[in-house]
Amino acid sequence: MSDRNYPENALGAINTSCTGNHSDAAIQSAVAVPTPAQVAMQIARLKQAGHVVHRGVDGGYLVCKYGYTHHAQDFAALQCFARRLGVQHEL
């Protein structure tokens, strides 16, 4: 697949709600206050998949790839978005 094509696993990322087959424990852990190491690991996983992640002054994150952007209002939303992309898997 060339870089100009939008990856097929990201097409489902339009709806970024955390509903679906995620366990309650995974959602509860996403709601807890993240450690700096957890934030750094999540950003590193997204970067490894080719995404650019910018931290906002409002506590949110802006994720960019292929000219598309997604705003995650907090760390839990960033984790949900990463799961929808297939970058982050449930533990």
mmCIF file as gemmi writes it, N, C-alpha and C atoms, coordinates in Angstrom:
data_model
loop_
_atom_site.group_PDB
_atom_site.id
_atom_site.type_symbol
_atom_site.label_atom_id
_atom_site.label_alt_id
_atom_site.label_comp_id
_atom_site.label_asym_id
_atom_site.label_entity_id
_atom_site.label_seq_id
_atom_site.pdbx_PDB_ins_code
_atom_site.Cartn_x
_atom_site.Cartn_y
_atom_site.Cartn_z
_atom_site.occupancy
_atom_site.B_iso_or_equiv
_atom_site.pdbx_formal_charge
_atom_site.auth_seq_id
_atom_site.auth_asym_id
_atom_site.pdbx_PDB_model_num
ATOM 1 N N . MET Axp A 1 ? 0.85 -1.175 0 1 0 ? 1 A 1
ATOM 2 C CA . MET Axp A 1 ? 0 0 0 1 0 ? 1 A 1
ATOM 3 C C . MET Axp A 1 ? 0.89 1.231 0 1 0 ? 1 A 1
ATOM 4 N N . SER Axp A 2 ? 0.588 2.165 -0.824 1 0 ? 2 A 1
ATOM 5 C CA . SER Axp A 2 ? 1.4 3.378 -0.873 1 0 ? 2 A 1
ATOM 6 C C . SER Axp A 2 ? 1.005 4.333 0.246 1 0 ? 2 A 1
ATOM 7 N N . ASP Axp A 3 ? 1.882 5.274 0.533 1 0 ? 3 A 1
ATOM 8 C CA . ASP Axp A 3 ? 1.622 6.237 1.597 1 0 ? 3 A 1
ATOM 9 C C . ASP Axp A 3 ? 0.456 7.16 1.263 1 0 ? 3 A 1
ATOM 10 N N . ARG Axp A 4 ? 0.105 7.262 -0.007 1 0 ? 4 A 1
ATOM 11 C CA . ARG Axp A 4 ? -0.963 8.171 -0.406 1 0 ? 4 A 1
ATOM 12 C C . ARG Axp A 4 ? -2.339 7.589 -0.128 1 0 ? 4 A 1
ATOM 13 N N . ASN Axp A 5 ? -2.433 6.287 0.073 1 0 ? 5 A 1
ATOM 14 C CA . ASN Axp A 5 ? -3.722 5.666 0.36 1 0 ? 5 A 1
ATOM 15 C C . ASN Axp A 5 ? -4.006 5.72 1.843 1 0 ? 5 A 1
ATOM 16 N N . TYR Axp A 6 ? -5.251 5.904 2.154 1 0 ? 6 A 1
ATOM 17 C CA . TYR Axp A 6 ? -5.662 5.934 3.549 1 0 ? 6 A 1
ATOM 18 C C . TYR Axp A 6 ? -5.751 4.508 4.049 1 0 ? 6 A 1
ATOM 19 N N . PRO Axp A 7 ? -5.104 4.157 5.166 1 0 ? 7 A 1
ATOM 20 C CA . PRO Axp A 7 ? -5.099 2.766 5.611 1 0 ? 7 A 1
ATOM 21 C C . PRO Axp A 7 ? -6.5 2.283 5.961 1 0 ? 7 A 1
ATOM 22 N N . GLU Axp A 8 ? -6.79 1.046 5.547 1 0 ? 8 A 1
ATOM 23 C CA . GLU Axp A 8 ? -8.141 0.534 5.743 1 0 ? 8 A 1
ATOM 24 C C . GLU Axp A 8 ? -8.504 0.351 7.211 1 0 ? 8 A 1
ATOM 25 N N . ASN Axp A 9 ? -7.533 0.128 8.099 1 0 ? 9 A 1
ATOM 26 C CA . ASN Axp A 9 ? -7.874 -0.023 9.506 1 0 ? 9 A 1
ATOM 27 C C . ASN Axp A 9 ? -8.256 1.31 10.147 1 0 ? 9 A 1
ATOM 28 N N . ALA Axp A 10 ? -7.945 2.428 9.52 1 0 ? 10 A 1
ATOM 29 C CA . ALA Axp A 10 ? -8.295 3.734 10.072 1 0 ? 10 A 1
ATOM 30 C C . ALA Axp A 10 ? -9.671 4.196 9.62 1 0 ? 10 A 1
ATOM 31 N N . LEU Axp A 11 ? -10.27 3.526 8.646 1 0 ? 11 A 1
ATOM 32 C CA . LEU Axp A 11 ? -11.588 3.95 8.182 1 0 ? 11 A 1
ATOM 33 C C . LEU Axp A 11 ? -12.642 3.823 9.278 1 0 ? 11 A 1
ATOM 34 N N . GLY Axp A 12 ? -12.501 2.858 10.161 1 0 ? 12 A 1
ATOM 35 C CA . GLY Axp A 12 ? -13.443 2.7 11.261 1 0 ? 12 A 1
ATOM 36 C C . GLY Axp A 12 ? -13.189 3.662 12.396 1 0 ? 12 A 1
ATOM 37 N N . ALA Axp A 13 ? -12.189 4.503 12.285 1 0 ? 13 A 1
ATOM 38 C CA . ALA Axp A 13 ? -11.814 5.399 13.377 1 0 ? 13 A 1
ATOM 39 C C . ALA Axp A 13 ? -12.659 6.661 13.414 1 0 ? 13 A 1
ATOM 40 N N . ILE Axp A 14 ? -13.613 6.795 12.519 1 0 ? 14 A 1
ATOM 41 C CA . ILE Axp A 14 ? -14.444 7.989 12.507 1 0 ? 14 A 1
ATOM 42 C C . ILE Axp A 14 ? -15.271 8.079 13.791 1 0 ? 14 A 1
ATOM 43 N N . ASN Axp A 15 ? -15.839 6.962 14.218 1 0 ? 15 A 1
ATOM 44 C CA . ASN Axp A 15 ? -16.568 6.925 15.475 1 0 ? 15 A 1
ATOM 45 C C . ASN Axp A 15 ? -15.578 6.521 16.555 1 0 ? 15 A 1
ATOM 46 N N . THR Axp A 16 ? -15.19 7.446 17.4 1 0 ? 16 A 1
ATOM 47 C CA . THR Axp A 16 ? -14.138 7.17 18.378 1 0 ? 16 A 1
ATOM 48 C C . THR Axp A 16 ? -14.684 6.911 19.775 1 0 ? 16 A 1
ATOM 49 N N . SER Axp A 17 ? -15.948 6.557 19.89 1 0 ? 17 A 1
ATOM 50 C CA . SER Axp A 17 ? -16.474 6.256 21.212 1 0 ? 17 A 1
ATOM 51 C C . SER Axp A 17 ? -15.865 4.954 21.707 1 0 ? 17 A 1
ATOM 52 N N . CYS Axp A 18 ? -15.814 4.782 23.002 1 0 ? 18 A 1
ATOM 53 C CA . CYS Axp A 18 ? -15.195 3.587 23.584 1 0 ? 18 A 1
ATOM 54 C C . CYS Axp A 18 ? -16.21 2.486 23.824 1 0 ? 18 A 1
ATOM 55 N N . THR Axp A 19 ? -17.315 2.526 23.149 1 0 ? 19 A 1
ATOM 56 C CA . THR Axp A 19 ? -18.281 1.45 23.3 1 0 ? 19 A 1
ATOM 57 C C . THR Axp A 19 ? -17.896 0.323 22.369 1 0 ? 19 A 1
ATOM 58 N N . GLY Axp A 20 ? -18.411 -0.835 22.641 1 0 ? 20 A 1
ATOM 59 C CA . GLY Axp A 20 ? -18.086 -1.967 21.786 1 0 ? 20 A 1
ATOM 60 C C . GLY Axp A 20 ? -17.574 -3.112 22.608 1 0 ? 20 A 1
ATOM 61 N N . ASN Axp A 21 ? -16.552 -3.796 22.139 1 0 ? 21 A 1
ATOM 62 C CA . ASN Axp A 21 ? -16.081 -5.006 22.795 1 0 ? 21 A 1
ATOM 63 C C . ASN Axp A 21 ? -14.976 -4.758 23.805 1 0 ? 21 A 1
ATOM 64 N N . HIS Axp A 22 ? -14.793 -3.545 24.262 1 0 ? 22 A 1
ATOM 65 C CA . HIS Axp A 22 ? -13.774 -3.259 25.263 1 0 ? 22 A 1
ATOM 66 C C . HIS Axp A 22 ? -14.307 -3.619 26.638 1 0 ? 22 A 1
ATOM 67 N N . SER Axp A 23 ? -13.462 -4.237 27.447 1 0 ? 23 A 1
ATOM 68 C CA . SER Axp A 23 ? -13.883 -4.658 28.777 1 0 ? 23 A 1
ATOM 69 C C . SER Axp A 23 ? -14.036 -3.45 29.69 1 0 ? 23 A 1
ATOM 70 N N . ASP Axp A 24 ? -14.852 -3.615 30.72 1 0 ? 24 A 1
ATOM 71 C CA . ASP Axp A 24 ? -15.049 -2.543 31.692 1 0 ? 24 A 1
ATOM 72 C C . ASP Axp A 24 ? -13.742 -2.178 32.388 1 0 ? 24 A 1
ATOM 73 N N . ALA Axp A 25 ? -12.876 -3.161 32.621 1 0 ? 25 A 1
ATOM 74 C CA . ALA Axp A 25 ? -11.6 -2.886 33.285 1 0 ? 25 A 1
ATOM 75 C C . ALA Axp A 25 ? -10.724 -1.988 32.427 1 0 ? 25 A 1
ATOM 76 N N . ALA Axp A 26 ? -10.72 -2.21 31.116 1 0 ? 26 A 1
ATOM 77 C CA . ALA Axp A 26 ? -9.911 -1.379 30.224 1 0 ? 26 A 1
ATOM 78 C C . ALA Axp A 26 ? -10.435 0.048 30.196 1 0 ? 26 A 1
ATOM 79 N N . ILE Axp A 27 ? -11.749 0.209 30.201 1 0 ? 27 A 1
ATOM 80 C CA . ILE Axp A 27 ? -12.328 1.547 30.196 1 0 ? 27 A 1
ATOM 81 C C . ILE Axp A 27 ? -12.064 2.233 31.529 1 0 ? 27 A 1
ATOM 82 N N . GLN Axp A 28 ? -12.153 1.504 32.651 1 0 ? 28 A 1
ATOM 83 C CA . GLN Axp A 28 ? -11.875 2.084 33.959 1 0 ? 28 A 1
ATOM 84 C C . GLN Axp A 28 ? -10.418 2.529 34.058 1 0 ? 28 A 1
ATOM 85 N N . SER Axp A 29 ? -9.492 1.735 33.504 1 0 ? 29 A 1
ATOM 86 C CA . SER Axp A 29 ? -8.085 2.124 33.576 1 0 ? 29 A 1
ATOM 87 C C . SER Axp A 29 ? -7.814 3.346 32.714 1 0 ? 29 A 1
ATOM 88 N N . ALA Axp A 30 ? -8.597 3.52 31.642 1 0 ? 30 A 1
ATOM 89 C CA . ALA Axp A 30 ? -8.421 4.685 30.776 1 0 ? 30 A 1
ATOM 90 C C . ALA Axp A 30 ? -8.906 5.955 31.465 1 0 ? 30 A 1
ATOM 91 N N . VAL Axp A 31 ? -9.842 5.825 32.408 1 0 ? 31 A 1
ATOM 92 C CA . VAL Axp A 31 ? -10.402 6.984 33.094 1 0 ? 31 A 1
ATOM 93 C C . VAL Axp A 31 ? -9.47 7.466 34.204 1 0 ? 31 A 1
ATOM 94 N N . ALA Axp A 32 ? -8.661 6.565 34.775 1 0 ? 32 A 1
ATOM 95 C CA . ALA Axp A 32 ? -7.757 6.943 35.856 1 0 ? 32 A 1
ATOM 96 C C . ALA Axp A 32 ? -6.74 7.966 35.354 1 0 ? 32 A 1
ATOM 97 N N . VAL Axp A 33 ? -6.178 8.73 36.277 1 0 ? 33 A 1
ATOM 98 C CA . VAL Axp A 33 ? -5.174 9.733 35.913 1 0 ? 33 A 1
ATOM 99 C C . VAL Axp A 33 ? -3.921 9.007 35.426 1 0 ? 33 A 1
ATOM 100 N N . PRO Axp A 34 ? -3.488 9.294 34.193 1 0 ? 34 A 1
ATOM 101 C CA . PRO Axp A 34 ? -2.34 8.572 33.654 1 0 ? 34 A 1
ATOM 102 C C . PRO Axp A 34 ? -1.023 9.081 34.222 1 0 ? 34 A 1
ATOM 103 N N . THR Axp A 35 ? -0.066 8.186 34.318 1 0 ? 35 A 1
ATOM 104 C CA . THR Axp A 35 ? 1.282 8.59 34.714 1 0 ? 35 A 1
ATOM 105 C C . THR Axp A 35 ? 1.984 9.165 33.491 1 0 ? 35 A 1
ATOM 106 N N . PRO Axp A 36 ? 3.023 9.963 33.688 1 0 ? 36 A 1
ATOM 107 C CA . PRO Axp A 36 ? 3.773 10.458 32.528 1 0 ? 36 A 1
ATOM 108 C C . PRO Axp A 36 ? 4.338 9.332 31.656 1 0 ? 36 A 1
ATOM 109 N N . ALA Axp A 37 ? 4.678 8.205 32.262 1 0 ? 37 A 1
ATOM 110 C CA . ALA Axp A 37 ? 5.188 7.074 31.498 1 0 ? 37 A 1
ATOM 111 C C . ALA Axp A 37 ? 4.106 6.477 30.598 1 0 ? 37 A 1
ATOM 112 N N . GLN Axp A 38 ? 2.859 6.407 31.096 1 0 ? 38 A 1
ATOM 113 C CA . GLN Axp A 38 ? 1.759 5.889 30.289 1 0 ? 38 A 1
ATOM 114 C C . GLN Axp A 38 ? 1.492 6.801 29.091 1 0 ? 38 A 1
ATOM 115 N N . VAL Axp A 39 ? 1.52 8.098 29.324 1 0 ? 39 A 1
ATOM 116 C CA . VAL Axp A 39 ? 1.301 9.059 28.244 1 0 ? 39 A 1
ATOM 117 C C . VAL Axp A 39 ? 2.412 8.939 27.209 1 0 ? 39 A 1
ATOM 118 N N . ALA Axp A 40 ? 3.65 8.874 27.672 1 0 ? 40 A 1
ATOM 119 C CA . ALA Axp A 40 ? 4.785 8.764 26.755 1 0 ? 40 A 1
ATOM 120 C C . ALA Axp A 40 ? 4.718 7.472 25.95 1 0 ? 40 A 1
ATOM 121 N N . MET Axp A 41 ? 4.319 6.363 26.577 1 0 ? 41 A 1
ATOM 122 C CA . MET Axp A 41 ? 4.221 5.08 25.881 1 0 ? 41 A 1
ATOM 123 C C . MET Axp A 41 ? 3.131 5.131 24.817 1 0 ? 41 A 1
ATOM 124 N N . GLN Axp A 42 ? 1.989 5.736 25.142 1 0 ? 42 A 1
ATOM 125 C CA . GLN Axp A 42 ? 0.887 5.832 24.179 1 0 ? 42 A 1
ATOM 126 C C . GLN Axp A 42 ? 1.293 6.682 22.978 1 0 ? 42 A 1
ATOM 127 N N . ILE Axp A 43 ? 1.941 7.805 23.233 1 0 ? 43 A 1
ATOM 128 C CA . ILE Axp A 43 ? 2.398 8.675 22.152 1 0 ? 43 A 1
ATOM 129 C C . ILE Axp A 43 ? 3.453 7.954 21.312 1 0 ? 43 A 1
ATOM 130 N N . ALA Axp A 44 ? 4.346 7.206 21.963 1 0 ? 44 A 1
ATOM 131 C CA . ALA Axp A 44 ? 5.383 6.466 21.234 1 0 ? 44 A 1
ATOM 132 C C . ALA Axp A 44 ? 4.766 5.405 20.328 1 0 ? 44 A 1
ATOM 133 N N . ARG Axp A 45 ? 3.728 4.72 20.797 1 0 ? 45 A 1
ATOM 134 C CA . ARG Axp A 45 ? 3.065 3.708 19.962 1 0 ? 45 A 1
ATOM 135 C C . ARG Axp A 45 ? 2.408 4.345 18.748 1 0 ? 45 A 1
ATOM 136 N N . LEU Axp A 46 ? 1.787 5.494 18.941 1 0 ? 46 A 1
ATOM 137 C CA . LEU Axp A 46 ? 1.173 6.189 17.81 1 0 ? 46 A 1
ATOM 138 C C . LEU Axp A 46 ? 2.24 6.681 16.83 1 0 ? 46 A 1
ATOM 139 N N . LYS Axp A 47 ? 3.337 7.205 17.362 1 0 ? 47 A 1
ATOM 140 C CA . LYS Axp A 47 ? 4.426 7.666 16.498 1 0 ? 47 A 1
ATOM 141 C C . LYS Axp A 47 ? 5.043 6.512 15.729 1 0 ? 47 A 1
ATOM 142 N N . GLN Axp A 48 ? 5.169 5.356 16.36 1 0 ? 48 A 1
ATOM 143 C CA . GLN Axp A 48 ? 5.725 4.181 15.706 1 0 ? 48 A 1
ATOM 144 C C . GLN Axp A 48 ? 4.836 3.741 14.541 1 0 ? 48 A 1
ATOM 145 N N . ALA Axp A 49 ? 3.541 4.012 14.643 1 0 ? 49 A 1
ATOM 146 C CA . ALA Axp A 49 ? 2.604 3.68 13.57 1 0 ? 49 A 1
ATOM 147 C C . ALA Axp A 49 ? 2.527 4.79 12.521 1 0 ? 49 A 1
ATOM 148 N N . GLY Axp A 50 ? 3.339 5.833 12.67 1 0 ? 50 A 1
ATOM 149 C CA . GLY Axp A 50 ? 3.404 6.881 11.661 1 0 ? 50 A 1
ATOM 150 C C . GLY Axp A 50 ? 2.573 8.114 11.943 1 0 ? 50 A 1
ATOM 151 N N . HIS Axp A 51 ? 1.986 8.211 13.108 1 0 ? 51 A 1
ATOM 152 C CA . HIS Axp A 51 ? 1.171 9.358 13.471 1 0 ? 51 A 1
ATOM 153 C C . HIS Axp A 51 ? 2.032 10.423 14.144 1 0 ? 51 A 1
ATOM 154 N N . VAL Axp A 52 ? 1.637 11.663 14.014 1 0 ? 52 A 1
ATOM 155 C CA . VAL Axp A 52 ? 2.284 12.766 14.721 1 0 ? 52 A 1
ATOM 156 C C . VAL Axp A 52 ? 1.313 13.186 15.82 1 0 ? 52 A 1
ATOM 157 N N . VAL Axp A 53 ? 1.805 13.284 17.046 1 0 ? 53 A 1
ATOM 158 C CA . VAL Axp A 53 ? 0.95 13.624 18.184 1 0 ? 53 A 1
ATOM 159 C C . VAL Axp A 53 ? 1.436 14.926 18.795 1 0 ? 53 A 1
ATOM 160 N N . HIS Axp A 54 ? 0.519 15.887 18.924 1 0 ? 54 A 1
ATOM 161 C CA . HIS Axp A 54 ? 0.808 17.17 19.548 1 0 ? 54 A 1
ATOM 162 C C . HIS Axp A 54 ? -0.025 17.276 20.816 1 0 ? 54 A 1
ATOM 163 N N . ARG Axp A 55 ? 0.614 17.7 21.899 1 0 ? 55 A 1
ATOM 164 C CA . ARG Axp A 55 ? -0.121 17.936 23.142 1 0 ? 55 A 1
ATOM 165 C C . ARG Axp A 55 ? -0.667 19.357 23.114 1 0 ? 55 A 1
ATOM 166 N N . GLY Axp A 56 ? -1.93 19.498 23.454 1 0 ? 56 A 1
ATOM 167 C CA . GLY Axp A 56 ? -2.552 20.808 23.48 1 0 ? 56 A 1
ATOM 168 C C . GLY Axp A 56 ? -2.437 21.453 24.844 1 0 ? 56 A 1
ATOM 169 N N . VAL Axp A 57 ? -2.601 22.754 24.89 1 0 ? 57 A 1
ATOM 170 C CA . VAL Axp A 57 ? -2.546 23.464 26.168 1 0 ? 57 A 1
ATOM 171 C C . VAL Axp A 57 ? -3.786 23.179 27.005 1 0 ? 57 A 1
ATOM 172 N N . ASP Axp A 58 ? -4.851 22.684 26.373 1 0 ? 58 A 1
ATOM 173 C CA . ASP Axp A 58 ? -6.083 22.377 27.089 1 0 ? 58 A 1
ATOM 174 C C . ASP Axp A 58 ? -6.073 20.981 27.703 1 0 ? 58 A 1
ATOM 175 N N . GLY Axp A 59 ? -4.961 20.247 27.579 1 0 ? 59 A 1
ATOM 176 C CA . GLY Axp A 59 ? -4.878 18.897 28.107 1 0 ? 59 A 1
ATOM 177 C C . GLY Axp A 59 ? -5.246 17.848 27.082 1 0 ? 59 A 1
ATOM 178 N N . GLY Axp A 60 ? -5.604 18.264 25.881 1 0 ? 60 A 1
ATOM 179 C CA . GLY Axp A 60 ? -5.972 17.341 24.822 1 0 ? 60 A 1
ATOM 180 C C . GLY Axp A 60 ? -4.786 17.002 23.941 1 0 ? 60 A 1
ATOM 181 N N . TYR Axp A 61 ? -5.059 16.222 22.925 1 0 ? 61 A 1
ATOM 182 C CA . TYR Axp A 61 ? -4.021 15.768 22.001 1 0 ? 61 A 1
ATOM 183 C C . TYR Axp A 61 ? -4.551 15.899 20.582 1 0 ? 61 A 1
ATOM 184 N N . LEU Axp A 62 ? -3.674 16.253 19.666 1 0 ? 62 A 1
ATOM 185 C CA . LEU Axp A 62 ? -4.006 16.326 18.255 1 0 ? 62 A 1
ATOM 186 C C . LEU Axp A 62 ? -3.156 15.271 17.545 1 0 ? 62 A 1
ATOM 187 N N . VAL Axp A 63 ? -3.836 14.309 16.9 1 0 ? 63 A 1
ATOM 188 C CA . VAL Axp A 63 ? -3.158 13.211 16.219 1 0 ? 63 A 1
ATOM 189 C C . VAL Axp A 63 ? -3.308 13.436 14.721 1 0 ? 63 A 1
ATOM 190 N N . CYS Axp A 64 ? -2.186 13.4 13.98 1 0 ? 64 A 1
ATOM 191 C CA . CYS Axp A 64 ? -2.19 13.688 12.546 1 0 ? 64 A 1
ATOM 192 C C . CYS Axp A 64 ? -1.501 12.576 11.772 1 0 ? 64 A 1
ATOM 193 N N . LYS Axp A 65 ? -2.068 12.257 10.594 1 0 ? 65 A 1
ATOM 194 C CA . LYS Axp A 65 ? -1.44 11.337 9.655 1 0 ? 65 A 1
ATOM 195 C C . LYS Axp A 65 ? -2.155 11.458 8.319 1 0 ? 65 A 1
ATOM 196 N N . TYR Axp A 66 ? -1.387 11.432 7.226 1 0 ? 66 A 1
ATOM 197 C CA . TYR Axp A 66 ? -1.928 11.502 5.867 1 0 ? 66 A 1
ATOM 198 C C . TYR Axp A 66 ? -2.803 12.733 5.647 1 0 ? 66 A 1
ATOM 199 N N . GLY Axp A 67 ? -2.543 13.806 6.341 1 0 ? 67 A 1
ATOM 200 C CA . GLY Axp A 67 ? -3.335 15.019 6.185 1 0 ? 67 A 1
ATOM 201 C C . GLY Axp A 67 ? -4.639 15.019 6.969 1 0 ? 67 A 1
ATOM 202 N N . TYR Axp A 68 ? -4.914 13.948 7.7 1 0 ? 68 A 1
ATOM 203 C CA . TYR Axp A 68 ? -6.111 13.866 8.543 1 0 ? 68 A 1
ATOM 204 C C . TYR Axp A 68 ? -5.719 14.162 9.983 1 0 ? 68 A 1
ATOM 205 N N . THR Axp A 69 ? -6.617 14.782 10.723 1 0 ? 69 A 1
ATOM 206 C CA . THR Axp A 69 ? -6.349 15.075 12.129 1 0 ? 69 A 1
ATOM 207 C C . THR Axp A 69 ? -7.505 14.585 12.986 1 0 ? 69 A 1
ATOM 208 N N . HIS Axp A 70 ? -7.174 14.291 14.222 1 0 ? 70 A 1
ATOM 209 C CA . HIS Axp A 70 ? -8.185 13.902 15.216 1 0 ? 70 A 1
ATOM 210 C C . HIS Axp A 70 ? -7.82 14.583 16.523 1 0 ? 70 A 1
ATOM 211 N N . HIS Axp A 71 ? -8.8 15.217 17.144 1 0 ? 71 A 1
ATOM 212 C CA . HIS Axp A 71 ? -8.584 15.836 18.449 1 0 ? 71 A 1
ATOM 213 C C . HIS Axp A 71 ? -9.139 14.915 19.527 1 0 ? 71 A 1
ATOM 214 N N . ALA Axp A 72 ? -8.282 14.526 20.45 1 0 ? 72 A 1
ATOM 215 C CA . ALA Axp A 72 ? -8.69 13.752 21.624 1 0 ? 72 A 1
ATOM 216 C C . ALA Axp A 72 ? -8.679 14.706 22.803 1 0 ? 72 A 1
ATOM 217 N N . GLN Axp A 73 ? -9.816 14.847 23.47 1 0 ? 73 A 1
ATOM 218 C CA . GLN Axp A 73 ? -9.917 15.864 24.512 1 0 ? 73 A 1
ATOM 219 C C . GLN Axp A 73 ? -9.128 15.531 25.773 1 0 ? 73 A 1
ATOM 220 N N . ASP Axp A 74 ? -8.774 14.253 25.975 1 0 ? 74 A 1
ATOM 221 C CA . ASP Axp A 74 ? -7.969 13.865 27.132 1 0 ? 74 A 1
ATOM 222 C C . ASP Axp A 74 ? -7.263 12.539 26.836 1 0 ? 74 A 1
ATOM 223 N N . PHE Axp A 75 ? -6.558 12.009 27.816 1 0 ? 75 A 1
ATOM 224 C CA . PHE Axp A 75 ? -5.789 10.784 27.612 1 0 ? 75 A 1
ATOM 225 C C . PHE Axp A 75 ? -6.696 9.589 27.339 1 0 ? 75 A 1
ATOM 226 N N . ALA Axp A 76 ? -7.83 9.512 28.006 1 0 ? 76 A 1
ATOM 227 C CA . ALA Axp A 76 ? -8.758 8.407 27.774 1 0 ? 76 A 1
ATOM 228 C C . ALA Axp A 76 ? -9.244 8.41 26.323 1 0 ? 76 A 1
ATOM 229 N N . ALA Axp A 77 ? -9.539 9.578 25.782 1 0 ? 77 A 1
ATOM 230 C CA . ALA Axp A 77 ? -9.961 9.677 24.384 1 0 ? 77 A 1
ATOM 231 C C . ALA Axp A 77 ? -8.818 9.301 23.44 1 0 ? 77 A 1
ATOM 232 N N . LEU Axp A 78 ? -7.594 9.638 23.812 1 0 ? 78 A 1
ATOM 233 C CA . LEU Axp A 78 ? -6.433 9.258 23.009 1 0 ? 78 A 1
ATOM 234 C C . LEU Axp A 78 ? -6.289 7.744 22.979 1 0 ? 78 A 1
ATOM 235 N N . GLN Axp A 79 ? -6.483 7.088 24.117 1 0 ? 79 A 1
ATOM 236 C CA . GLN Axp A 79 ? -6.419 5.63 24.175 1 0 ? 79 A 1
ATOM 237 C C . GLN Axp A 79 ? -7.516 4.998 23.333 1 0 ? 79 A 1
ATOM 238 N N . CYS Axp A 80 ? -8.716 5.543 23.406 1 0 ? 80 A 1
ATOM 239 C CA . CYS Axp A 80 ? -9.825 5.016 22.607 1 0 ? 80 A 1
ATOM 240 C C . CYS Axp A 80 ? -9.528 5.142 21.12 1 0 ? 80 A 1
ATOM 241 N N . PHE Axp A 81 ? -8.99 6.272 20.717 1 0 ? 81 A 1
ATOM 242 C CA . PHE Axp A 81 ? -8.657 6.484 19.317 1 0 ? 81 A 1
ATOM 243 C C . PHE Axp A 81 ? -7.574 5.51 18.869 1 0 ? 81 A 1
ATOM 244 N N . ALA Axp A 82 ? -6.577 5.3 19.716 1 0 ? 82 A 1
ATOM 245 C CA . ALA Axp A 82 ? -5.507 4.363 19.38 1 0 ? 82 A 1
ATOM 246 C C . ALA Axp A 82 ? -6.051 2.944 19.242 1 0 ? 82 A 1
ATOM 247 N N . ARG Axp A 83 ? -7.01 2.563 20.076 1 0 ? 83 A 1
ATOM 248 C CA . ARG Axp A 83 ? -7.623 1.237 19.965 1 0 ? 83 A 1
ATOM 249 C C . ARG Axp A 83 ? -8.396 1.117 18.655 1 0 ? 83 A 1
ATOM 250 N N . ARG Axp A 84 ? -9.114 2.162 18.29 1 0 ? 84 A 1
ATOM 251 C CA . ARG Axp A 84 ? -9.887 2.129 17.056 1 0 ? 84 A 1
ATOM 252 C C . ARG Axp A 84 ? -8.97 1.997 15.838 1 0 ? 84 A 1
ATOM 253 N N . LEU Axp A 85 ? -7.783 2.558 15.911 1 0 ? 85 A 1
ATOM 254 C CA . LEU Axp A 85 ? -6.824 2.462 14.822 1 0 ? 85 A 1
ATOM 255 C C . LEU Axp A 85 ? -6.096 1.123 14.815 1 0 ? 85 A 1
ATOM 256 N N . GLY Axp A 86 ? -6.159 0.403 15.917 1 0 ? 86 A 1
ATOM 257 C CA . GLY Axp A 86 ? -5.423 -0.846 16.02 1 0 ? 86 A 1
ATOM 258 C C . GLY Axp A 86 ? -4.003 -0.656 16.505 1 0 ? 86 A 1
ATOM 259 N N . VAL Axp A 87 ? -3.695 0.538 16.989 1 0 ? 87 A 1
ATOM 260 C CA . VAL Axp A 87 ? -2.348 0.841 17.488 1 0 ? 87 A 1
ATOM 261 C C . VAL Axp A 87 ? -2.203 0.35 18.918 1 0 ? 87 A 1
ATOM 262 N N . GLN Axp A 88 ? -3.232 0.485 19.715 1 0 ? 88 A 1
ATOM 263 C CA . GLN Axp A 88 ? -3.223 0.081 21.12 1 0 ? 88 A 1
ATOM 264 C C . GLN Axp A 88 ? -4.23 -1.038 21.287 1 0 ? 88 A 1
ATOM 265 N N . HIS Axp A 89 ? -3.816 -2.127 21.928 1 0 ? 89 A 1
ATOM 266 C CA . HIS Axp A 89 ? -4.702 -3.245 22.158 1 0 ? 89 A 1
ATOM 267 C C . HIS Axp A 89 ? -5.034 -3.324 23.636 1 0 ? 89 A 1
ATOM 268 N N . GLU Axp A 90 ? -6.182 -3.921 23.935 1 0 ? 90 A 1
ATOM 269 C CA . GLU Axp A 90 ? -6.56 -4.113 25.336 1 0 ? 90 A 1
ATOM 270 C C . GLU Axp A 90 ? -5.588 -5.04 26.013 1 0 ? 90 A 1
ATOM 271 N N . LEU Axp A 91 ? -5.413 -4.833 27.298 1 0 ? 91 A 1
ATOM 272 C CA . LEU Axp A 91 ? -4.56 -5.733 28.086 1 0 ? 91 A 1
ATOM 273 C C . LEU Axp A 91 ? -5.397 -6.733 28.795 1 0 ? 91 A 1
